[in-house]
Amino acid sequence: MEIPINAMSALRWERIQGDRVYIGNHLAATLEGDKARGFIIRYPYKEGNGYAPNITRALRKIRIDYWSRRGL
């Protein structure tokens, strides 16, 4: 998976390992899909999935959801 430089935020301790997205030490979500079809976002802590047409939007949705749950 090719990730644009502006998609990740080092200041928020974000990283992708395989299909898993971590923020700090916490698993924030898993991604399924590719550049042509878009990405399905699977959250480990709630029912339902999300969809984003590209990796940048997928990471943005994961980030917003994660930090809103943390109350920050």
Summary of the structure (lengths in Angstrom):
residues: 72
radius of gyration: 11.3
end to end distance: 29.0
largest distance: 34.0
contacts: 171
relative contact order: 0.21
helix: 31%
strand: 36%
